[in-house]
Amino acid sequence: MTDNQNLLAEQRRALILDEVRRRGGVRVNELTRKLNVSDMTVRRDLDALARQGVIEKVHGGAVPVVEASTHEPGFEAKSGLELSAKEDIARAAAAMAVPGSAIALSGGTTTYALAHRLLDVPDLTVVTNSVRVADVFHTAQRAAGNGGNRPGAATVVLTGGVRTPSDSLVGPVADQAIRSLHFDVLFLGVHGISVEAGLSTPNLAEAETNRRFVQSARRVVVVADHTKWGTVGLSSFASLDEVHTLVTDSGLSDAAREEMAEHLPGLLVAGEDDAEVDVPPAEDI
């Protein structure tokens, strides 16, 4: 980490979290030297991260929280985490949506942020298993008036299914609906991503529904902030070689970037001017 007194609180906390996870724990005095900030500032940052449930404070420092692979936080619990990262990711991913195309959005708080950005892309057909995502489009339609006939508004298809804690619809009904459809691009949120486990989730039924999404898409774009790297849920549903592009944020460590670059054909780091993405043409997928 580089010394910088002018880091925003959220950027500083992202660096602290990355250091805690990478090293398995850090001490307060180490962080004050690395970040060139006061002891009180570091302790406030650790308090904030502990309230989010991503670290555990110990005497003189902090250690990572190791969650059970079956732990599935609810939508509200996740919605307040990494807000600026999700907005950066959503902005970058929205630029990949072609007007008039058929896209799919899985459940999750990052795809929810993306849905708001996609409101300005005309004539999309959107298939989603997220109640929250569908509501973004329906709310925009109602707000437009004129009987909901907003020019260029997306056509939204909401799959049926059983609702999960993250407000996704999963199970046989959702799987059957997705199986019969074909998407130009799938924008996929994930619980965890790693070289060994690929894409994973703590919910078995959601894993199967996500697997159907991947199989029905010509291009798979994973939208995941840096905290998802190295996290492994109970069930894997896709390997990294099934992903065409990962859109993540600038909080990703250099070591993680190098490892991702070895296993992913396309990596876009949102919010960085020099971010590069190599997305193969749709006809080549």
Buried (B, 14 or more C-beta within 10 A) or exposed (E): BEEBEEBEEBBBBBBBBBBBBEEEBBBBEBBBEBBBBEEEBBBBBBEBBBEBEBBBBEEEBBBBBEBEBEEBBEBEBBBEBBEBBBBBBBBBBBEBBBEEBBBBBBBBBBBBBBBBBBBEBEEBBBBBBBBBBBBBBBEBBEEEEEEEEBEEBBEBBBBEBBEBBBBBBBBEBBBEBBEEBEBBBBBBBBBBBBBEBBBBBBBEBBBBBBBBBBBBBBBBBBBBBBBBBBBBBBBBBBBBEBBBBBBBBBBBBEEBBEBBEEBBBBBBBBBEEEBEBEBEEEEEE
